[in-house]
Amino acid sequence: MSKKPSVLLVPDSQYWVTGTIAKKIASQVQGIKTIICSAPLVNYLLSINNNLPLEFDVVHFLTPHIASQLKDEFFNYCACVTTIHHVENQRSIEPIAYSDAIMSVSEQWLKVLCNKYKVSSEKVFLVPNGIDINLYSVPTNIQKKMARDKYGISQDSLVVGFSAKRSSN
């Protein structure tokens, strides 16, 4: 029986969205051995050791910024995957040039990467982000009334919600 490939997952933080994604990959993807090590911890280990005391076959950077920051330490030494969630600026697409594969989280961004930035369809893979409908669901009328009361919003006011990062296009 062949050995499972070992994948180092590098989120920006264990406690942020990319950390949650890394934990989900580790728990859901069969056939691989996963190691999660946040970017700050990777940087710390590299600063005291000049290399990581871990063995892995592939490194998956969960943001392009981490990939760019750590490219010299990894991209010439192992297979590298970078997730591009969205394109904010030139730094968001920089890892296209040196990543072995790119993961996109939406059909929209996959098309942008392939059409505008000319990423080969053989190099980019779609793994859509999902939503836990038990956690994020349409509130009941009672929940809506309670939220309006809590924040002092009258029951007949129009409310528009927004949830995103301001720089996320």
Backbone bond lengths (Angstrom), bond angles and torsions (degrees), N, CA, C in turn:
res aa  C-N    CA-C-N  psi(-1)  N-CA   C-N-CA  omega(-1)  CA-C   N-CA-C  phi
1 M - - - 1.451 - - 1.528 109.14 -
2 S 1.314 117.03 133.66 1.461 120.04 -178.01 1.523 111.10 -78.80
3 K 1.294 114.92 153.98 1.468 122.84 -179.56 1.523 109.75 -71.01
4 K 1.327 115.98 141.71 1.464 120.71 175.59 1.522 108.68 -68.32
5 P 1.343 117.90 136.09 1.469 118.25 174.82 1.531 109.83 -65.09
6 S 1.295 114.98 141.97 1.458 121.66 -179.51 1.531 108.71 -100.28
7 V 1.328 115.95 128.07 1.459 121.70 -176.23 1.534 109.37 -119.03
8 L 1.323 115.38 124.05 1.459 121.60 173.81 1.522 107.48 -89.58
9 L 1.324 117.15 117.26 1.464 122.64 177.44 1.522 108.01 -97.84
10 V 1.348 116.52 125.21 1.463 120.63 -176.22 1.529 109.94 -118.78
11 P 1.348 116.77 92.94 1.463 120.06 173.35 1.526 110.14 -84.42
12 D 1.329 116.91 165.09 1.466 118.30 176.15 1.527 110.25 -70.63
13 S 1.320 117.89 -29.08 1.456 122.14 176.88 1.521 108.59 -156.23
14 Q 1.316 117.12 146.21 1.463 121.25 175.00 1.523 110.62 -65.55
15 Y 1.332 116.54 -24.24 1.460 121.53 -170.20 1.514 113.29 -103.48
16 W 1.319 117.64 6.64 1.450 122.42 -178.40 1.515 108.24 -108.92
17 V 1.298 118.48 -178.75 1.457 122.80 -178.25 1.527 111.60 -54.90
18 T 1.324 117.21 -45.22 1.465 119.16 -177.87 1.530 111.58 -66.10
19 G 1.322 117.34 -29.62 1.463 120.51 174.25 1.521 110.97 -66.72
20 T 1.321 116.21 -39.77 1.462 121.13 176.65 1.522 110.56 -63.74
21 I 1.331 116.47 -41.88 1.464 120.50 177.71 1.527 109.93 -62.87
22 A 1.329 117.62 -44.77 1.464 121.21 179.49 1.529 110.60 -59.57
23 K 1.309 117.14 -43.40 1.469 120.73 179.72 1.526 110.77 -64.11
24 K 1.331 116.51 -37.74 1.465 120.27 178.80 1.528 110.56 -67.96
25 I 1.321 117.15 -41.83 1.473 120.23 176.27 1.527 109.19 -59.35
26 A 1.328 116.21 -46.83 1.466 120.84 -177.74 1.525 111.62 -61.21
27 S 1.325 117.30 -36.39 1.463 119.52 -176.80 1.523 113.47 -87.42
28 Q 1.319 118.30 -21.94 1.462 120.86 -172.09 1.525 115.55 -106.61
29 V 1.321 117.90 -28.00 1.464 120.00 -174.44 1.526 109.38 -85.90
30 Q 1.315 115.03 117.78 1.463 121.25 -179.36 1.538 109.59 -85.38
31 G 1.306 116.10 153.92 1.459 120.64 172.94 1.513 115.84 87.72
32 I 1.333 117.30 2.84 1.463 120.22 175.89 1.518 109.29 -131.22
33 K 1.298 115.42 153.82 1.469 121.70 172.06 1.525 105.34 -99.76
34 T 1.319 118.12 127.48 1.464 120.47 -177.00 1.525 111.58 -112.91
35 I 1.309 113.46 145.24 1.459 123.20 173.91 1.527 105.30 -128.38
36 I 1.329 117.77 126.50 1.460 120.63 177.58 1.522 107.62 -106.54
37 C 1.317 115.33 126.20 1.461 120.70 -179.74 1.530 107.28 -143.18
38 S 1.313 117.22 112.48 1.465 120.68 -176.23 1.525 111.43 -63.74
39 A 1.314 116.25 156.45 1.469 121.50 -179.63 1.528 112.02 -56.11
40 P 1.340 119.80 -44.48 1.473 117.82 177.65 1.529 112.90 -60.34
41 L 1.328 117.07 -37.91 1.460 119.43 178.98 1.528 110.82 -70.10
42 V 1.326 117.77 -40.09 1.471 120.86 175.73 1.529 109.58 -58.16
43 N 1.327 116.34 -47.69 1.475 120.08 178.89 1.518 111.51 -59.68
44 Y 1.323 117.50 -42.93 1.460 121.14 179.31 1.522 110.72 -62.49
45 L 1.341 116.52 -48.51 1.472 119.52 -179.39 1.524 111.60 -61.46
46 L 1.323 116.62 -38.73 1.465 120.08 177.47 1.528 111.47 -66.78
47 S 1.324 116.92 -34.49 1.469 119.76 -178.25 1.527 112.38 -70.56
48 I 1.323 117.26 -30.01 1.468 119.08 -178.98 1.519 113.20 -97.67
49 N 1.330 116.93 -15.86 1.453 120.18 -170.62 1.529 114.12 -126.41
50 N 1.313 117.88 -17.69 1.462 124.57 -174.08 1.527 113.65 66.83
51 N 1.319 117.27 -3.84 1.456 121.85 171.34 1.524 108.08 -157.02
52 L 1.310 116.50 171.04 1.461 119.57 -178.96 1.522 109.81 -92.60
53 P 1.320 117.02 138.36 1.467 119.40 177.40 1.532 110.98 -82.14
54 L 1.329 116.15 41.10 1.455 122.81 -178.00 1.516 108.58 -131.24
55 E 1.306 116.71 149.71 1.457 120.51 174.01 1.514 108.13 -110.85
56 F 1.331 116.40 132.17 1.462 120.86 179.36 1.516 108.89 -154.94
57 D 1.321 114.87 157.33 1.466 121.46 -178.57 1.524 112.19 -97.60
58 V 1.326 115.83 -31.32 1.471 122.21 -176.00 1.516 107.77 -137.09
59 V 1.327 116.39 142.74 1.464 120.40 170.50 1.523 107.27 -114.45
60 H 1.330 114.99 134.29 1.459 121.57 179.08 1.528 107.99 -118.64
61 F 1.337 115.18 109.88 1.455 121.69 177.77 1.523 107.85 -85.74
62 L 1.318 116.69 124.24 1.455 119.45 -174.87 1.517 114.06 -84.95
63 T 1.330 117.73 -0.31 1.470 121.50 168.73 1.530 107.68 -143.35
64 P 1.321 116.93 151.44 1.466 119.43 178.27 1.526 112.39 -66.50
65 H 1.322 117.12 -28.70 1.465 120.39 -178.47 1.533 110.65 -66.17
66 I 1.334 116.33 -39.35 1.461 119.75 177.14 1.531 109.70 -67.03
67 A 1.328 116.40 -40.67 1.468 120.14 178.53 1.521 110.65 -58.83
68 S 1.324 116.53 -45.14 1.468 120.02 -179.86 1.524 111.01 -65.61
69 Q 1.310 116.19 -40.13 1.463 120.79 -178.78 1.535 111.17 -64.44
70 L 1.335 117.11 -35.88 1.461 120.66 -173.46 1.530 113.99 -108.31
71 K 1.334 116.85 12.25 1.467 119.46 -173.66 1.529 112.90 -58.65
72 D 1.307 118.74 -41.02 1.464 120.60 -176.95 1.527 112.33 -65.59
73 E 1.326 116.60 -29.38 1.457 120.70 -178.98 1.524 113.13 -80.19
74 F 1.346 118.00 -21.56 1.460 119.12 -171.51 1.529 116.16 -125.57
75 F 1.324 118.57 -38.02 1.449 120.41 -165.25 1.527 114.87 -67.10
76 N 1.303 119.01 -20.10 1.466 120.36 176.33 1.526 112.32 -95.85
77 Y 1.345 116.82 -0.47 1.452 119.47 -171.15 1.524 115.00 -118.69
78 C 1.313 118.01 -18.33 1.464 119.55 -179.27 1.533 109.28 -157.03
79 A 1.321 115.41 169.80 1.466 119.94 176.41 1.523 108.98 -69.47
80 C 1.342 116.67 136.68 1.461 121.02 -175.83 1.519 111.15 -128.31
81 V 1.327 114.53 136.00 1.461 123.29 175.72 1.524 106.71 -118.90
82 T 1.333 116.38 139.50 1.463 120.79 176.32 1.517 108.73 -126.39
83 T 1.331 116.42 132.19 1.458 120.57 173.45 1.514 108.63 -90.59
84 I 1.322 115.63 128.03 1.464 121.79 173.47 1.524 106.26 -112.52
85 H 1.322 115.12 105.34 1.469 121.06 -177.39 1.525 110.96 -75.22
86 H 1.315 116.15 -38.76 1.466 123.22 179.97 1.519 106.77 -165.86
87 V 1.323 115.89 164.60 1.467 119.81 -178.36 1.520 108.28 -104.96
88 E 1.329 115.18 112.90 1.462 121.12 177.69 1.523 111.19 -93.86
89 N 1.335 114.91 -40.32 1.458 120.79 -175.21 1.528 108.58 -162.28
90 Q 1.303 117.43 -172.31 1.464 122.31 -177.79 1.524 111.86 -59.63
91 R 1.329 117.19 -35.28 1.472 120.38 179.45 1.523 111.69 -62.46
92 S 1.338 117.07 -26.68 1.464 120.42 -179.45 1.520 112.88 -67.07
93 I 1.317 116.25 -27.61 1.469 119.53 -177.17 1.524 113.07 -106.70
94 E 1.313 117.68 -3.91 1.466 121.34 -178.44 1.530 113.01 -52.90
95 P 1.350 119.60 -42.54 1.472 119.05 -177.25 1.527 115.07 -67.37
96 I 1.324 118.36 -9.97 1.468 120.43 177.20 1.527 109.52 -54.90
97 A 1.316 116.59 -40.28 1.472 121.55 -174.69 1.523 112.91 -65.63
98 Y 1.323 117.80 -30.60 1.461 118.44 -173.66 1.525 115.08 -123.30
99 S 1.313 118.82 2.72 1.470 120.65 176.50 1.524 109.85 -85.25
100 D 1.315 115.59 144.24 1.465 120.29 176.12 1.525 111.11 -74.65
101 A 1.327 115.86 -29.23 1.466 121.40 177.44 1.517 108.38 -149.93
102 I 1.322 115.00 152.70 1.463 122.36 177.91 1.522 107.20 -120.98
103 M 1.310 116.61 132.98 1.457 120.84 174.54 1.524 107.82 -104.68
104 S 1.317 116.29 130.72 1.459 122.69 175.39 1.518 107.68 -111.60
105 V 1.325 116.73 147.88 1.466 119.62 -175.92 1.526 113.16 -105.10
106 S 1.328 116.73 -0.05 1.467 118.72 177.23 1.519 109.81 -149.36
107 E 1.306 114.94 152.98 1.463 121.56 177.43 1.529 110.16 -59.28
108 Q 1.335 116.87 -39.52 1.480 122.15 -179.93 1.522 110.52 -57.87
109 W 1.349 117.55 -50.87 1.460 120.32 -176.71 1.521 111.70 -72.99
110 L 1.327 117.62 -30.80 1.460 119.81 174.74 1.531 109.93 -59.92
111 K 1.326 116.64 -44.51 1.468 120.64 179.13 1.526 111.25 -64.89
112 V 1.323 117.12 -40.33 1.469 120.30 178.12 1.532 109.74 -62.58
113 L 1.324 116.90 -45.58 1.465 120.25 -179.37 1.527 111.49 -61.96
114 C 1.339 116.52 -42.47 1.476 119.91 -178.86 1.524 112.21 -74.22
115 N 1.316 117.86 -44.30 1.462 120.68 -173.73 1.530 113.36 -82.98
116 K 1.323 116.47 -51.32 1.468 119.20 -176.21 1.523 112.63 -79.73
117 Y 1.344 116.01 -40.93 1.462 119.50 -174.56 1.531 112.82 -103.23
118 K 1.333 116.63 4.56 1.468 123.86 171.68 1.530 113.89 57.84
119 V 1.336 116.66 35.76 1.461 119.91 173.98 1.525 107.12 -75.11
120 S 1.312 116.40 131.03 1.461 121.58 179.35 1.526 109.99 -60.69
121 S 1.326 116.16 137.58 1.467 120.14 178.69 1.527 111.23 -63.12
122 E 1.329 117.56 -19.05 1.466 121.31 176.21 1.530 111.94 -77.96
123 K 1.315 116.99 -15.06 1.464 121.74 -176.21 1.534 112.63 -102.40
124 V 1.318 117.54 -21.13 1.467 120.62 -175.89 1.528 109.90 -108.11
125 F 1.329 115.52 136.53 1.458 121.92 -176.67 1.521 109.65 -127.51
126 L 1.306 115.74 139.94 1.455 121.95 -179.79 1.519 109.52 -95.91
127 V 1.322 116.20 120.46 1.456 122.86 172.14 1.529 105.00 -130.82
128 P 1.342 116.42 92.38 1.467 119.27 -172.22 1.526 112.84 -64.58
129 N 1.322 115.03 144.37 1.457 119.97 171.31 1.519 107.76 -71.71
130 G 1.289 116.64 141.72 1.456 121.63 178.30 1.512 110.92 -110.67
131 I 1.292 115.68 170.51 1.464 121.55 179.67 1.517 108.16 -125.01
132 D 1.315 116.53 131.89 1.456 121.87 175.30 1.526 107.09 -78.43
133 I 1.334 116.63 102.88 1.465 119.67 -174.70 1.528 112.46 -69.41
134 N 1.325 117.44 -14.15 1.457 119.35 174.04 1.525 111.35 -75.65
135 L 1.319 116.09 -26.45 1.457 121.28 179.94 1.526 111.63 -94.66
136 Y 1.331 116.27 -40.49 1.459 121.92 -177.88 1.520 108.65 -115.02
137 S 1.307 116.11 95.17 1.457 120.28 -178.82 1.526 109.19 -135.84
138 V 1.307 115.08 166.32 1.464 120.45 178.73 1.526 108.05 -67.06
139 P 1.325 117.24 126.69 1.467 119.60 -178.59 1.533 111.37 -69.66
140 T 1.310 114.36 151.88 1.465 120.21 175.27 1.531 108.83 -72.21
141 N 1.310 117.27 166.47 1.472 120.83 177.47 1.523 111.17 -59.56
142 I 1.325 117.16 -37.60 1.475 120.47 178.59 1.529 110.02 -65.21
143 Q 1.340 117.72 -43.09 1.468 121.38 178.23 1.530 110.94 -63.27
144 K 1.329 116.73 -39.36 1.467 120.32 177.93 1.522 110.33 -62.93
145 K 1.346 117.18 -45.48 1.466 120.74 179.97 1.524 110.76 -62.07
146 M 1.337 116.31 -42.62 1.466 120.32 179.81 1.534 111.03 -63.50
147 A 1.326 118.08 -40.64 1.467 121.54 179.45 1.521 110.05 -65.80
148 R 1.337 117.42 -43.48 1.474 120.37 178.21 1.523 110.52 -61.63
149 D 1.325 116.45 -43.66 1.474 120.32 178.94 1.522 110.39 -62.59
150 K 1.333 116.90 -44.02 1.461 121.60 -178.38 1.529 111.97 -59.06
151 Y 1.336 117.12 -40.08 1.462 121.24 -176.29 1.519 113.39 -100.78
152 G 1.331 117.29 8.17 1.465 120.81 176.04 1.525 113.77 68.49
153 I 1.324 117.57 34.58 1.465 121.97 179.56 1.523 107.51 -102.58
154 S 1.311 116.41 125.39 1.465 119.26 -177.93 1.526 110.52 -63.15
155 Q 1.313 115.65 152.60 1.460 121.49 -175.22 1.529 113.15 -66.77
156 D 1.329 117.61 -21.20 1.468 119.15 -178.28 1.536 113.24 -103.01
157 S 1.332 117.80 6.76 1.466 121.08 178.07 1.525 110.64 -79.77
158 L 1.330 115.31 145.57 1.448 121.14 173.76 1.532 108.39 -77.03
159 V 1.329 117.30 131.29 1.457 122.12 -179.86 1.520 108.47 -121.95
160 V 1.326 115.50 128.59 1.454 121.25 176.20 1.524 106.88 -117.22
161 G 1.316 116.75 124.49 1.460 120.95 -179.36 1.517 111.08 -96.79
162 F 1.317 115.73 151.62 1.461 121.37 178.35 1.515 107.71 -142.91
163 S 1.304 116.56 128.95 1.451 120.80 178.68 1.526 108.12 -136.94
164 A 1.302 116.78 107.17 1.464 121.19 178.79 1.513 108.66 -176.35
165 K 1.303 114.61 179.18 1.447 121.65 173.98 1.524 106.10 -93.81
166 R 1.283 117.53 132.86 1.463 121.79 -175.16 1.528 112.88 -54.85
167 S 1.318 117.88 -33.23 1.448 121.33 -177.28 1.528 113.66 -89.08
168 S 1.324 117.86 9.17 1.464 121.01 -171.97 1.523 114.58 -88.88
169 N 1.306 118.80 23.72 1.456 120.56 179.73 1.513 111.48 60.83
